């Protein structure tokens, strides 16, 4: 479907970003920096994006969503929205990692390095024979975390050439016809910061 309409969005970091494609053509895109408030901003942004392109929810053919690594709450917000939209509209939803999106459009082999938390970076190599078996099927490693300046030998880090949400949408459109497409799920590199509750869980009566 060369003219399929794909909506891609990401809230895995300090932003709310979305893009709308028809085939490979960008119809509309937005990127708003924000440290918090993505849960309240995401759906109004998506509605505004559709209105700008003169489209409605039922015109969508594919949903693409950034699944991390990144902010725990932000990732859950976007993944939950993507699953809900896919279910309501009867269209496929595709999860895309932040490193896959950052590598979109780059010549292979390449390495992408993203800023993490606490002085760490998130990195992934693409298109190297030694790193076969990627999460995204690109012949690279899975996303990994390392201390700044402690990366193993490999390709020189490259900067993204396509805006994040647009890359998510492009990759989702390409993967939407995969016969074993899994539902989007958060991709985490470390445990959540929140401590488990000390009180026992309530008993659910039959």
C-alpha positions as CSV (number, residue, x, y, z in Angstrom):
1,X,0.0,0.0,0.0
2,X,2.2,2.9,-1.2
3,X,-0.3,5.5,-0.2
4,X,-1.1,4.1,3.3
5,X,-1.4,6.7,6.0
6,X,0.9,6.1,9.0
7,X,0.9,8.0,12.3
8,X,4.1,7.8,14.4
9,X,4.6,9.3,17.8
10,X,7.1,9.2,20.7
11,X,7.1,10.4,24.3
12,X,10.1,8.4,25.6
13,X,12.1,11.4,26.6
14,X,11.6,15.1,27.5
15,X,9.4,15.7,24.5
16,X,6.1,14.9,22.8
17,X,6.7,14.2,19.1
18,X,4.4,13.0,16.3
19,X,4.4,12.7,12.5
20,X,1.9,11.8,9.8
21,X,2.9,10.2,6.5
22,X,1.1,9.2,3.3
23,X,3.4,6.7,1.8
24,X,6.9,8.2,2.2
25,X,5.6,11.8,2.2
26,X,5.4,13.7,5.4
27,X,2.0,15.4,5.7
28,X,2.5,17.0,9.1
29,X,4.9,16.7,12.1
30,X,5.3,18.3,15.5
31,X,8.0,18.1,18.2
32,X,7.4,19.9,21.5
33,X,10.0,19.8,24.3
34,X,8.5,19.1,27.7
35,X,9.9,17.5,30.9
36,X,6.4,16.3,31.9
37,X,2.8,16.4,30.8
38,X,3.1,14.1,27.8
39,X,0.0,12.1,29.0
40,X,-2.1,15.2,28.8
41,X,-0.5,16.6,25.6
42,X,-0.2,13.5,23.3
43,X,-3.8,13.0,22.2
44,X,-4.5,16.7,21.5
45,X,-1.3,16.8,19.5
46,X,-2.4,13.8,17.4
47,X,-5.8,15.3,16.8
48,X,-4.2,18.6,15.7
49,X,-1.9,16.7,13.4
50,X,-4.7,14.9,11.7
51,X,-6.7,18.2,11.4
52,X,-3.7,19.9,9.8
53,X,-3.6,17.2,7.2
54,X,-7.3,17.2,6.6
55,X,-7.7,13.6,7.9
56,X,-9.6,11.7,10.6
57,X,-8.8,8.8,12.8
58,X,-10.4,6.4,10.4
59,X,-8.0,7.4,7.7
60,X,-5.1,5.8,9.5
61,X,-3.7,2.5,8.2
62,X,-0.7,2.0,10.6
63,X,0.3,3.3,14.0
64,X,4.0,3.6,14.9
65,X,5.2,4.2,18.5
66,X,8.5,4.8,20.1
67,X,9.0,2.1,22.8
68,X,12.3,3.3,24.4
69,X,14.7,3.0,26.0
70,X,14.0,6.2,27.8
71,X,11.7,7.6,30.4
72,X,9.6,4.9,32.0
73,X,6.4,6.9,32.3
74,X,6.7,8.5,28.9
75,X,7.2,5.1,27.3
76,X,4.1,3.6,29.0
77,X,2.0,6.6,27.9
78,X,2.9,6.2,24.2
79,X,2.6,2.4,24.2
80,X,-0.8,2.5,25.9
81,X,-2.0,5.1,23.4
82,X,-0.8,3.1,20.4
83,X,-2.4,-0.1,21.6
84,X,-5.7,1.6,22.3
85,X,-5.8,3.3,18.9
86,X,-4.8,0.1,17.1
87,X,-7.6,-1.8,18.8
88,X,-10.2,0.9,18.3
89,X,-9.3,1.4,14.6
90,X,-8.5,-2.1,13.7
91,X,-5.0,-1.2,12.3
92,X,-1.6,-2.6,13.1
93,X,0.6,-1.0,15.7
94,X,4.4,-1.2,15.4
95,X,6.9,-0.6,18.2
96,X,10.2,1.2,17.2
97,X,13.2,1.6,19.5
98,X,14.8,5.0,19.9
99,X,18.0,3.7,18.4
100,X,16.3,2.2,15.4
101,X,14.7,5.6,14.8
102,X,18.0,7.4,15.2
103,X,19.6,5.1,12.7
104,X,16.9,5.5,10.0
105,X,18.4,6.9,6.8
106,X,22.0,6.4,7.9
107,X,24.5,4.5,5.7
108,X,25.4,1.1,7.1
109,X,27.5,0.1,9.1
110,X,26.8,2.8,11.6
111,X,26.6,3.4,15.4
112,X,24.0,5.6,17.1
113,X,24.6,7.0,20.6
114,X,21.9,8.7,22.6
115,X,22.1,10.5,25.9
116,X,21.0,8.5,28.9
117,X,20.6,9.2,32.5
118,X,23.3,9.6,35.2
119,X,26.2,10.1,32.8
120,X,25.3,7.0,30.8
121,X,24.7,6.7,27.0
122,X,22.5,4.3,25.0
123,X,24.1,2.9,21.9
124,X,23.5,0.4,19.2
125,X,25.4,-0.7,16.1
126,X,23.6,-1.4,12.8
127,X,24.8,-3.3,9.7
128,X,27.8,-5.0,11.3
129,X,28.3,-8.7,10.7
130,X,29.6,-9.2,14.3
131,X,26.3,-7.8,15.7
132,X,23.8,-9.9,13.8
133,X,20.3,-10.5,15.3
134,X,18.9,-7.1,16.1
135,X,15.7,-6.2,17.8
136,X,14.7,-4.3,14.6
137,X,16.0,-6.9,12.1
138,X,18.7,-4.6,10.8
139,X,21.7,-6.8,11.4
140,X,22.8,-4.9,14.5
141,X,23.0,-5.3,18.3
142,X,20.2,-4.7,20.7
143,X,20.3,-1.2,22.4
144,X,22.8,-1.2,25.2
145,X,23.8,1.2,28.0
146,X,27.4,2.2,28.8
147,X,29.2,4.9,30.7
148,X,30.1,8.0,28.6
149,X,33.5,7.3,27.0
150,X,33.4,3.6,27.6
151,X,32.0,2.4,24.3
152,X,33.6,-0.7,22.7
153,X,35.4,-0.4,19.3
154,X,33.1,0.0,16.4
155,X,31.8,2.5,13.8
156,X,32.1,6.2,14.6
157,X,28.9,7.6,16.2
158,X,26.6,9.2,13.6
159,X,24.0,11.8,14.1
160,X,20.3,11.2,13.1
161,X,19.3,12.6,9.8
162,X,15.5,12.2,10.1
163,X,13.4,13.7,12.9
164,X,12.5,11.1,15.6
165,X,8.7,10.8,15.0
166,X,9.1,10.8,11.2
167,X,11.6,7.9,11.5
168,X,9.2,6.0,13.8
169,X,6.4,6.4,11.2
170,X,8.7,5.4,8.3
171,X,9.9,2.2,10.1
172,X,6.4,1.3,11.2
173,X,5.0,1.6,7.7
174,X,7.7,-0.7,6.4
175,X,7.2,-3.3,9.2
176,X,3.4,-3.3,9.3
177,X,2.9,-6.2,6.9
178,X,5.2,-8.5,8.9
179,X,3.2,-11.8,9.5
180,X,4.5,-12.2,13.1
181,X,4.2,-8.6,14.2
182,X,4.2,-8.4,18.0
183,X,2.2,-5.8,19.9
184,X,4.2,-2.7,21.0
185,X,5.8,-3.2,24.4
186,X,8.0,-1.0,26.5
187,X,11.7,-1.6,25.9
188,X,13.7,-1.0,29.2
189,X,17.4,-1.3,29.8
190,X,17.2,-1.1,33.6
191,X,14.7,-1.7,36.4
192,X,12.2,1.0,37.3
193,X,13.2,3.6,39.9
194,X,9.9,3.1,41.9
195,X,10.2,0.8,44.9
196,X,7.6,-2.0,45.2
197,X,4.8,-1.4,47.7
198,X,5.5,-2.5,51.3
199,X,1.8,-3.3,52.0
200,X,0.3,-6.5,50.8
201,X,-1.9,-6.3,47.7
202,X,-5.6,-6.2,48.4
203,X,-7.5,-9.5,48.1
204,X,-9.9,-9.6,45.2
205,X,-13.1,-11.4,46.3
206,X,-14.9,-13.8,43.8
